[in-house]
């Protein structure tokens, strides 16, 4: 199974996304603080990264830039702020898709699975 890194501070959302990840045939790995993302990516090769721009220790565009410099994994962004979404898109940081909150984890993973196939 392919590893999916999920970066969110909300443990309920992390659990819901992890359950959907497993249902789509992926192995979820949850991180609740942005400071652990780059070391984790350096030790493992995730097939994809789901990044909540509001997670603790996450600075949206800066972290996306660092991820794209160190990994070829597609990044899927969860956001509440449309202006932040526009900023990330404009900077061309390799974000594969954006999902606005509130979200339905099943729909997120259905779309991620189709984009990765």
Secondary structure, DSSP 8 states (H G I E B T S, - for coil): --EEEEE-S-HHHHHHHHHHHHHTT-EEEEESBGGGHHHHHHHS--SEEEEETTSBT--HHHHHHHHHHH---EEEEEES-HHHHHHHHHTT--EEEEEESS--HHHHHHHHHHHH-
